[in-house]
């Protein structure tokens, strides 16, 4: 689960060191607040809600300091013939609405189930399914435009 957490944090922060810091901060916060966790609810959703808040805190700090969100990110090697266009994907994700980008990041970078996403975002499961469907369609449109 820590690998998924790191992937999700990196997808939001675009900086490996910041992503590692966010995961560490989230682990500390989770440990400090473990007595607030309700065992009847999905743990992974609770954990990712904490991680999401840590990422938002880092983004706020970064925006106050005016640093570029891609500082510290190494570009993918263009010489690899089968290299996936991660930069194109990121540009497409950034053009999505905040709710669409966020739910796709939780699902695919974080590996969360629908129940975990519902818990992390404090929304009903039906909203998760609907939003994911619409977000996937919006991302497909953005990627198609990116290739044109």
C-alpha positions in Angstrom: 0.0 0.0 0.0 2.9 2.4 0.6 3.9 2.0 -3.1 0.5 3.0 -4.2 0.5 5.9 -1.7 3.9 7.1 -3.1 2.6 6.8 -6.7 -0.5 8.8 -5.8 1.5 11.5 -4.0 3.9 11.7 -6.9 1.0 12.1 -9.4 -0.2 15.1 -7.4 3.1 16.7 -6.4 5.3 15.9 -9.4 8.3 15.9 -7.1 9.8 12.7 -5.7 11.1 14.3 -2.5 7.8 16.1 -1.8 5.9 12.8 -2.5 8.1 11.0 0.0 7.6 13.8 2.5 3.8 13.6 2.1 3.8 9.8 2.6 5.9 10.2 5.8 3.7 13.0 7.1 0.6 11.0 6.4 2.0 8.0 8.2 2.8 10.1 11.2 -0.7 11.8 11.2 -2.3 8.4 10.8 -0.3 7.0 13.7 -1.3 10.1 15.8 -5.0 9.7 14.9 -5.3 5.9 14.9 -7.8 6.2 17.7 -10.1 8.1 15.4 -10.2 5.4 12.8 -13.5 3.5 12.7 -13.0 -0.1 12.0 -16.3 -0.3 10.3 -15.0 1.9 7.4 -12.3 1.0 4.8 -8.8 1.6 6.2 -7.4 2.4 2.7 -9.9 5.2 2.1 -9.1 6.7 5.6 -5.4 6.5 4.9 -5.6 8.1 1.4 -7.8 10.9 2.8 -5.0 11.7 5.2 -2.4 11.4 2.4 -4.5 13.7 0.2 -4.6 16.3 2.9 -0.8 16.1 3.3 -0.3 16.6 -0.4 -2.7 19.6 -0.4 -0.6 21.1 2.5 2.6 20.7 0.5 1.0 22.2 -2.6 -0.2 25.2 -0.6 3.3 25.7 0.8 4.8 25.3 -2.6 2.4 27.8 -4.1 3.2 30.3 -1.4 6.9 29.9 -2.3 6.2 30.0 -6.1 8.2 27.0 -7.1 7.3 25.1 -10.3 5.3 21.9 -9.9 7.7 19.9 -12.1 10.9 20.8 -10.3 12.8 17.7 -9.5 11.0 15.5 -12.0 13.2 13.8 -14.5 11.7 13.7 -18.0 11.2 10.2 -19.5 13.9 9.0 -21.9 12.6 9.9 -25.4 15.0 7.4 -27.0 13.0 4.4 -25.7 10.8 3.2 -28.6 8.0 1.9 -26.3 8.2 4.7 -23.8 4.8 5.8 -22.6 4.1 9.6 -22.9 3.8 10.3 -19.2 4.1 14.1 -19.9 1.2 13.9 -22.3 -0.9 12.0 -19.7 0.0 14.6 -17.1 -0.9 17.5 -19.3 -4.2 15.8 -20.1 -4.9 15.1 -16.4 -4.2 18.8 -15.6 -6.7 19.9 -18.1 -9.5 17.9 -16.5 -11.7 19.4 -13.8 -10.4 19.0 -10.3 -12.9 16.3 -9.3 -12.2 14.2 -12.5 -8.4 14.4 -12.1 -8.5 13.6 -8.5 -10.7 10.6 -8.8 -8.6 9.2 -11.7 -5.4 9.7 -9.6 -6.9 7.9 -6.6 -8.1 5.0 -8.8 -5.1 4.5 -11.0 -2.1 5.9 -9.1 -3.4 5.0 -5.7 -5.1 1.7 -6.7 -8.1 2.4 -4.5 -11.3 0.5 -4.8 -14.6 2.3 -5.3 -15.4 1.9 -1.6 -11.9 3.3 -0.7 -12.4 6.3 -3.0 -15.9 7.0 -1.5 -14.3 7.0 1.9 -11.3 9.2 0.9 -13.5 11.8 -0.9 -16.5 11.5 1.5 -18.9 10.9 -1.4 -21.4 8.1 -2.1 -20.3 5.0 -4.0 -22.8 5.8 -6.9 -21.1 9.2 -7.2 -17.7 7.5 -7.4 -18.9 5.2 -10.2 -20.5 8.1 -12.1 -17.6 10.4 -11.7 -15.1 7.8 -12.7 -17.1 7.0 -15.9 -17.2 10.7 -16.8 -13.6 11.3 -15.9 -12.4 8.4 -18.1 -14.4 9.8 -21.0 -13.0 13.3 -20.4 -9.5 11.9 -20.2 -9.9 10.0 -23.4 -11.0 13.3 -25.1 -8.0 15.1 -23.7 -5.6 12.4 -24.8 -7.1 12.4 -28.3 -6.6 16.2 -28.5 -3.1 15.8 -27.1 -2.2 13.5 -30.0 -3.7 15.7 -32.7 
